[in-house]
């Protein structure tokens, strides 16, 4: 029996999850209730005094210094107390944005496209001079792979089911050939962090991975010993950078207006520039929905394949 067939015979159950769906998000909202969000009623009473800003794992958000500086800057710039709300998955943060519990959140272009009828742009980060980024396919640094065709039957790491760069881009690339992650890879799993995708490939827990190019590049600066164990075999086209968004019902509210102003003027403020330096960003721009057409096209490709 060939090694390929032998590996398929030993296939373990996949740990893949399904992309963000209205049923999943609405179900999550229903399940949260007051118990899952302690003090939600009291917070609603004090909305004029507090701003709630959500973050997902895409933004290196485990950095305590970054979180502290971001909170201090936003509070000073908006003139309001600020609570940073962190969750492990995109689904959780998206549900909180759609419910209006968060005034705004740094989300991903994938859920933004899926819920474009219910979400509004607040601001878009500018990285290396443009509000765009790429998805990377990475492998072990010593592996002689040249592209995705060489990754067939891999154990492949994705970041999150609802991530554009860490899932959707690779799904769409496979869909062009009539394949899916389930039919192309031996096994897939989600790490729920782009950093952890890099760690999984570097440690040999995964043979390849789909990762946010911005995160990989920032890690190459601050954790070169880790990224140097991996190699980029493919970069996607440039796509809209993960945006800051709010529920359309809150568009134009005082809180979201203050957040937008704080982000758009961050590069003009000494404390704001310190936050941008930690994020390796140039600043923020207002942007528009056209930035995310490429992601919408990929979403349609995957959806058409079924």
Secondary structure, DSSP 8 states (H G I E B T S, - for coil): --HHHHHHHT-----------HHHHHHHHHHHHHHHSTTHHHHHHTTTTEEEEEE-GGG-TT-HHHHHHHHHHHHHHHTSEEEEEE-SSHHHHHHHHHHTSSSEEE--HHHHHHTTTTEEEEEEEEBTTBSEE-EEEEEETT----SGGGGTT-EEEES-TT-IIIIIHHHHHHHTTT--HHHHSSEEEE-SSHHHHHHHHHHTS-SEEEEEHHHHHHHHHH-HHHHTTEEEEEE---EE--EEEEEGGGTT-HHHHHHHHHHHTGGGSHHHHHHHHHHT--EEE---GGGGHHHHHHHHHHHHH-
